Amino acid sequence: MPLPETIAHEGAASPRWLSIVGIGEDGVEGLGAGARGLIGAAEIVFGGKRHLGLAAPLIRGAARPWPSPFDGAADEVLSHRGRQVCVLASGDPFLYGVGATLARRIDPREMIVVPAPSAFSLAAARLGWSLPHTALLSVHGRNLDLIRPHLQPGARLLVLTSDGDGPAALAQLLTSLGFGASRLTLLEALGGQRERVGATTAAGFDLGWCRLDLVLLYDQCVADVFLAAYETATDSVLPDPQLWDLWAVGRSHDIVETWVPNYRDLGRVDLTAPELRRRHNAWTRRLLEHR
Ligand SMILES: C[S@@+](CC[C@H](N)C(=O)[O-])C[C@H]1O[C@@H](n2cnc3c(N)ncnc32)[C@H](O)[C@@H]1O
């Protein structure tokens, strides 16, 4: 796919000065020859720090991380109109991506766009879901309430979140709206070496925190008895409880010592900061060993 040559061939008369290249978690290995050529030929390459890092082996021009806040990004790209500029995007740049943002200001005839598989396609491939029968939503930098109109029994939603806190926020919303039994699959870093997929229920989010509390106060046995009692009482089985256990230890890793006063108020003066850290570390290790 000789895309860079096409640009060169059209020469000065070519209106195409901007390439938008979708890059996946597999980095340069997942890029075709055309995409590689566009990155290598660019005088300026814009992208998030992670994308610039992934594409670093190909970049010969100046690497420019996106400005913060992102609002000024299109202006910055436009200020280089006429030079060979490449913008790196995740997956398909026109699916909740920077492509749509830039296309509001730049004529598509000035662009060459090379999409990679989007997170939606990768997720659908892992789950075996038909994309036309699935709501494709993004709450990345948007209000979580956007998902509300799509919540109904049997509905399938693929939701992009901004960061690691997103799934828990979704779980809380689902639980508060009576959809706590919904199957929730967390799909991270799809297509890369760090890919992780785990399924549980939305309600399990609360259980992860409760179990951590019980492990810190007592031990894993008590946490397991609690989980069994919950399952009996709700006549349900929590798939993959470890997923929420790991989530809870991940979120509390930096702050567990600050819980000393909470436990002291319960009369547990033995749970000093070092002791909480020791118990937290031991629980984290056990969870990771059994993953
Ligand atoms: C601004 S959206 C861009 C989506 C992108 N245009 C696409 O087609 O996948 C960024 C969000 O997409 C999701 N995402 C992108 N790539 C992903 C991947 N490989 N695995 C899991 N989620 C991904 C994450 O939720 C991330 O915060």
The ligand as an ORCA input file, in Angstrom:
! r2SCAN-3c Opt
* xyz 0 1
  C     -10.698      8.448     23.000
  S     -11.182      6.752     22.967
  C     -10.601      6.310     21.387
  C     -11.175      5.036     20.831
  C     -10.500      4.642     19.536
  N     -10.742      5.616     18.505
  C     -10.888      3.251     19.040
  O     -11.313      3.123     17.886
  O     -10.702      2.305     19.804
  C      -9.959      6.058     24.016
  C     -10.556      4.953     24.865
  O     -10.763      3.808     24.074
  C     -10.527      2.649     24.831
  N      -9.462      1.871     24.173
  C      -8.708      2.262     23.144
  N      -7.870      1.266     22.772
  C      -8.117      0.232     23.606
  C      -7.586     -1.085     23.734
  N      -6.626     -1.533     22.926
  N      -8.076     -1.879     24.704
  C      -9.059     -1.444     25.531
  N      -9.605     -0.218     25.437
  C      -9.132      0.610     24.504
  C     -10.134      3.095     26.237
  O     -11.332      3.142     26.996
  C      -9.633      4.493     25.979
  O      -9.740      5.294     27.127
*
